[in-house]
Amino acid sequence: MKEKLRSELHKAMKSKDSFRAGVVRMMIAEIINKEKEGSGPVVDEQITSKIFYRMLRQRKDSIEQYQNANRDDLAEKEKAEIKIIEEFLPEQLNEEDIKNEAQAAIDEVGAEDMKSLGKVMGILSKKLAGKASGGVISKIVKDLLAN
């Protein structure tokens, strides 16, 4: 993933797209910081599922704050950053696919109520890492267990 990002940075710099280059640099910096915190190189699944999703959440929070402060110019900048970050995430599952995976996990553990939410989420968070956000997965599982 780092090589892909470095290649993209090189392309952005060649095309003099300073905004895109800045976002890609920021993504590379996040990966390097995560490696410094941990014990060495970060594998791709960790990068996409943790680092990039955290970056997306931060930008979505910022958009909300900027809109509340009537700073639409800054909100638009954050939205543009989100689009670039999303390019590097694996293809996301649609809600129907997540629902099918969730139902399979519920059947696998024999879950019948909310008490089994943790077991189901444990299976799904590993299986769908990088393919769907934890919040979406959790909402779907809760809906299925409530029925």
C-alpha positions in Angstrom: 0.0 0.0 0.0 2.8 2.4 0.8 4.3 1.8 -2.6 1.0 2.5 -4.3 0.7 5.7 -2.3 4.2 6.7 -3.2 3.5 6.1 -6.8 0.4 8.2 -6.6 2.3 10.9 -4.9 4.8 10.9 -7.7 2.0 11.2 -10.3 0.3 14.0 -8.4 3.6 15.9 -8.1 4.3 15.5 -11.9 0.9 16.7 -12.8 1.3 19.6 -10.3 -1.8 18.6 -8.4 -0.6 20.0 -5.0 -3.9 19.3 -3.2 -3.9 15.6 -4.2 -0.2 15.4 -3.4 -0.8 16.9 0.1 -3.6 14.4 0.9 -1.5 11.4 -0.3 1.5 12.7 1.8 -0.8 12.9 4.8 -1.9 9.3 4.2 1.7 8.2 4.0 2.5 10.1 7.2 -0.3 8.4 9.0 1.0 5.0 8.0 4.6 5.9 9.1 3.2 7.2 12.5 1.3 4.0 13.0 4.5 2.0 12.3 6.4 4.0 14.8 3.8 3.4 17.4 3.8 -0.4 16.8 6.5 -2.9 16.2 7.3 -2.5 12.6 5.6 -2.5 9.2 1.8 -2.3 9.1 0.0 -4.8 6.8 -2.4 -3.6 4.1 -5.5 -4.8 5.9 -4.6 -2.8 9.0 -3.9 0.3 7.0 -7.2 0.3 5.2 -9.4 -0.8 8.0 -8.0 1.3 10.8 -5.9 4.2 9.6 -7.9 5.2 6.5 -11.3 4.8 8.2 -10.1 6.9 11.1 -9.0 9.5 8.7 -12.5 9.4 7.0 -14.2 9.7 10.4 -12.1 12.7 11.4 -13.0 14.5 8.1 -16.7 13.7 8.4 -16.6 15.2 12.0 -14.8 18.2 10.7 -17.4 18.7 7.9 -20.2 18.8 10.4 -18.3 21.3 12.6 -17.5 23.5 9.6 -21.1 23.4 8.4 -22.3 24.4 11.8 -19.9 27.3 11.8 -21.0 28.3 8.3 -17.6 27.6 6.8 -18.7 25.8 3.7 -15.3 26.5 2.0 -13.5 24.3 4.6 -16.2 21.7 4.5 -15.8 21.4 0.7 -12.0 20.9 1.2 -12.7 18.1 3.7 -15.1 16.4 1.2 -12.5 16.6 -1.5 -10.0 14.9 0.9 -12.5 12.2 1.6 -12.9 11.4 -2.1 -9.1 10.9 -2.4 -8.9 8.7 0.7 -11.8 6.6 -0.5 -9.9 5.8 -3.7 -7.4 3.7 -1.7 -10.0 1.7 0.3 -11.0 -1.7 -1.0 -14.4 -1.8 -2.7 -17.0 -1.5 -0.1 -19.8 -4.1 0.3 -23.3 -3.0 -0.3 -25.9 -3.3 2.5 -27.4 -6.4 1.1 -24.1 -8.3 1.0 -23.4 -7.2 4.6 -26.8 -8.4 5.7 -26.1 -11.8 4.1 -22.8 -12.1 5.8 -24.3 -11.0 9.1 -27.1 -13.5 8.9 -24.5 -16.3 8.2 -22.5 -15.2 11.2 -25.7 -15.1 13.4 -26.6 -18.7 12.2 -23.0 -19.8 12.8 -23.0 -18.8 16.5 -26.7 -19.6 17.0 -27.4 -16.0 18.2 -31.0 -15.3 19.1 -30.8 -12.0 21.0 -28.6 -9.0 21.7 -26.6 -10.9 24.2 -24.7 -12.6 21.3 -23.9 -9.3 19.6 -20.2 -9.5 20.7 -19.7 -12.9 19.2 -21.3 -12.0 15.9 -19.4 -8.7 15.7 -16.1 -10.5 16.5 -16.6 -12.8 13.5 -17.8 -10.1 11.1 -15.2 -7.5 12.0 -12.4 -9.9 11.0 -14.2 -11.2 7.9 -15.3 -7.8 6.6 -12.3 -5.8 7.7 -11.7 -3.0 5.1 -14.8 -3.9 3.2 -17.4 -2.2 5.5 -17.3 0.2 8.4 -17.9 -1.2 11.9 -20.8 1.2 12.4 -22.7 -0.1 9.4 -22.0 -3.7 10.3 -23.1 -3.1 13.9 -26.4 -1.4 12.8 -27.3 -4.3 10.5 -26.5 -7.0 13.1 -28.6 -5.1 15.7 -31.5 -4.9 13.3 -31.3 -8.6 12.5 -31.0 -9.6 16.2 -33.9 -7.4 17.1 -36.2 -9.2 14.7 
